[in-house]
Amino acid sequence: MVSANAELSIGESSLKTPVKVCLSGDVMIGRGIDQILPHPCDPRIHEPFMSSAIDYLHLAEQANGPIARPVNLEYIWGAALEELKRTRPDAYIINLEVSITCSDTYLAKGINYRMSPENAGCLPAAGVDCCVLANNHILDWGNAGLLQTLATLDYRGIKTSGAGQDLAHARRPAVLDVADNQRVIVFAFASVSSGTPRDWAATPSGAGVNLLADLSDKCATQLARPLAQNRRSGDIVIVSLHWGPNWGYYVPEEQRRFAHRLIDEAGVSAVYGHSSHHAKAIEVYRQRLILCGCGDFLNDYEGITSYAQYRDDLALLYAASFDPTSADLIDLEIIPFQIRRFQLNRASSADTSWLQQTLDRESHAFGVHIESKPGGRLAVSWAK
């Protein structure tokens, strides 16, 4: 028997439109990609085997053919623009893994991603609403680079979370107001397990990222308090976590336990994990979404075959729908693309089938199944 309160809740939910959120993994639009956009940075880079960002452009052209440059600001998004228009999300959130800066003060860490502030118009061109910045590249060009990134995104009207001019700023969530007085609230954290240096942590008086020292139960409980305090009934709370290594499908138990505690103690609707350069398993726990690793959405790795078995050229857009009353996940669709010539193209049927089989295999242990659907998209199902 359904109680009167339950019937009321069901009735209220049926009158409201689901809240749609699109999520992309690592958007790495510096270096080679910056060089094809209209106003690139100085191409000099400071890597052991490359001295110019143009070298990455040449690798991509050797692999997949010439890229006529400069391209327009929409070019890199390619077929994803049509899918974003079709999906019409209330909020589009990405992990921006690049410093938007002209600063030449780099940190000697081997890889430094930078794009010109004049090219940052590519982000609103795709309708990006929020960039999470808690990751292991946002300070590649030092504090000056971070501060210019924050200023540029603010100028473009894009919300940020996960890094700031001090600890209070870095911890501040992005609050996205959507239809029907709904809110999507985005918190972002970087874990040292992703390679984010410990000395990048924001301090009460110093710029940096919102850094997690560990994924312990104690840490999860400490995080849950401010998450719960900022949440009001019906809010869709998303926690972005840059965690774990770049390669491999293994999901550590501590990551799952951490995500579960955030859901149990703070009512989080989605744990949005990234850092792996390829997509990993999906879990739905108590009707709340856990993306263990979203993979790269854009990168300049074409022509680099070191980890070709993981197919990091395949990128996924996750389109999640949430109940506006309960904040539960009610639907999840995945749209696959392939990065070619520094642009998102529709994935072939063979690549879509490979992704379906791979994601279904990795998600099966968590009770989630991935099936193909018309239009070259993937449908996600779980016990409800």
C-alpha positions, 0 to 999 in steps of 0.5 A: 500500500502506498501512503498518502504522503508517498502519493502526494510526493509522486503527484508532485514529481509528476507535475515537474519536469526532470532536471537534466544535467550533462557531464563531460570528463577531462576537457584538455583544450590546451597545448595542441588544441590551443594552437588551432584556435584563432588566438593561440598562446606562445607554443613553447612548452617545457616537456622532456620530449617536446619543445613546442605545442605545435608538435602535438598538432603535427602528430594528429595530422600525421595520424588523421590528416591535415587540420586547416587553421585557424578553426572557429571557436565551435570547431572542437565540439563538432558533433557534440553541439548537435547532441547538446542541442537535442538534449537541452540540459538544464546544466552542462558541467565539465572538468576543465583540465587546462590553465587559461592564461598567458603567463609564462611562469610554469611549474616544472612538472613535465606536462603543462596545459595552457590555452589563451584567454582569447580562445576561451570563447570556445566554452560558452560556444558549447553552452558550458555552465560550470567548469570544475577546476579541482584537478592536477593541471589547473596550476600548471602555470602557477598562481598567476595562471589560476587567477587568470583562469578564474577571472576569464571564466567569470568574465565569460559568465561560467561558474567554477568550483574546486579552486580559488584565490583562497581556501574559502573560495576553493571550497565554495560550490557553484550554484546553478539556478535552473527551471522551476526554482530548482538548483544544481549545486556543484562541489569539486575536490581533487585527490592526491591519488590523481597526481595533484601535488599536496602543495597545490592545496588552497590555504586560508590566505593562498590560492590553490585547489580544494584538495583531499588528503585521503578518501577515509571515512573520517574525511567523507563525514567531514565533507558531508556536513557542509554539503548537507548544510548547503543543500535544500529540498529538491536540490541536485547536488553533484560532487566532482572528484578528480581521483585515481590514475590515468589508466586501468579499469580497477575501481578501488573499494575506498573510492566506492565507500567514499562515494557511498558515504557522501550519498548516505550522509549528504544526500548527494545525487551524483558523484562525478569521478574523473582523471582516467583517460578512458571511461570506467564503470558506472554504479547506481547506489540507492538511486544515486549516480556514481561515475567512477571515471568519465574519461577524456572528452577532448585531448591532443593525444592523436598519434600517441599510441602508448595506451591504445588498448584503452581507446582514449580517442573515444569520448562520452557525454553523460546525459543524466535526468533527476527527479526534481522532488526526490533528487534521485537519478531517473534516466541516464543516456551516454552519447559516444564520440571519437576525437579526430583532427582535434574535433568530436565526431560521431563514433562509428557503429563498431566503436559504439559497440566496443564501448557498450561491451566494455562499459557493460562488462565493467559496470556489471559487478555494480548491478548496472547494464549498458545497452545500445539504442537507436541513434548510436547512443547507449542506454543505462539500466539498473534495479529501481 
